[in-house]
Structure formats: C-alpha cells, structure tokens
C-alpha cells in the first residue's frame, strides 16, 4: 500500500471536526478519486496527507512510514500536491515556475528531459514559456501547476479539484492528461466535484459526505450497488 489513511480525524481550531474517521488507501499505479459535495472534507484530507493540517487522531502512512512526524518530508518521499488555488508564482515566467518543480532534484539532465516531456504534454506551456504566469488563463495555470508537480517525478500526485471553474474543452484536456498519466504509471489521488468524470477515469473512488465521513468506496460498479451512495450522488455510477 503506498498511501494508507486509517481512521483519520482533523479539526480546525476548536470548531467542528472536518474529517471524522476517514480511511482510504491508494496502491502504487492506481488513480483513486475522492468525490462528494462542498464541505465534505476532501480538501482537508489531502492537506492532512501533506502535513498542512495536523491529525487529531488516526494515522496516515506513506509507503509504511507515518507522515505525521517532523522527520517525514513530502519532498524526499516525492509526494506532489496541486492545491485548489494552484500555487502558481504569478510574477515568475511559465518557464521559471516549471523549473521550480525540479529544484529539489540533483539529476539536472533528467530534469531538463522531464521539462521537455511536460512541454510536449501541455504544448500551451511551450507557447507561453517566457510569459509571466499571472497572465495565463485559469486552464493554462492548471496545466502549469500539474506539469510543475510532475517535475518532482512524484511517487504520489495529489490533485485538488483540477477542473474547477474551467471551460469544458479544458476539462476534457485535463481528464485526458490524467488518463495518460495513469497509463504512464503515475499514482494519483484526485479530489473532484465532477463525480461522473471522476468515476469514469478512476480505478476506485471514495465518496465523502459531510461531516468528513467516507460513505462508500470501490469501483464505479461497486459503488452502484451501495444504496446510500446512489442516494447521495443522485445517480447510479
Ligand atoms: P470544497 O470542495 O468546498 O473544498 P471539501 O470537501 O474539500 O469541500 P473541506 O474544504 O475539506 O471540504 O472542508 C471541510 C469542512 O472544514 C468544512 O465544513 C469547511 O468549512 C471546514 N474548513 C475547511 N478549511 C477550514 C479552515 N481553514 N478553518 C476552519 N474550517 C475549515
């Protein structure tokens, strides 16, 4: 098991528990999605994996090691995270942003090759290579954010709502890229509100319901057998 979240609870300050006993696993090479409505706790669970919010209780293990301790490094373990707000440096150029993704690596030649591969994957980044990243459209920035995350050669790629607010043609482009990445063997945990599309491309999905609980998990066909999930989603996967 590459990622193993067991009975995780996360609380913001003294307010409600955003995640309440969620368990989730991702095996190497899988594309797993986490779907569910606003406020279900999906983003919080990704942040907990990254150590951006502390666990109240439960455990998160990456490749067998607990992620909570000070000695755990997401960079050293090559966990890449694209937050919902993308984290692009708007004052830097597209090229500078992209290169930053590989800054923790020592294999400079391989980094240069990977940059080239990402420019082939997302040609718009080559077109706007020298342009300030703040001038890109939302969809272009999302492609930049994903490409930059891939430059770490991630063992696990965490994506938070990569298609939110984007034009349908760009949504297609992003989902196509995810399918190709999965074929390349990249392990992905995808948070997505577009349940239909997420179920289509994923090996397995977890359905989360507020407050912070996993309602069901499995392949689309397996989820379709769970009445509570079908009720919640409003369709049979
Ligand atoms: P969305 O798609 O809207 O991001 P989500 O399923 O990812 O939904 P979270 O963002 O994880 O849900 O939010 C889960 C709960 O935690 C919500 O009730 C939300 O209001 C609360 N929450 C999220 N971030 C914070 C924060 N920084 N401080 C306090 N409460 C928060």
Boltz pocket constraint, residues with backbone or C-beta under 6 A from the ligand:
constraints:
  - pocket:
      binder: B
      contacts: [[A, 12], [A, 15], [A, 16], [A, 17], [A, 18], [A, 36], [A, 37], [A, 38], [A, 39], [A, 40], [A, 41], [A, 42], [A, 43], [A, 44], [A, 45], [A, 193]]
      max_distance: 6.0
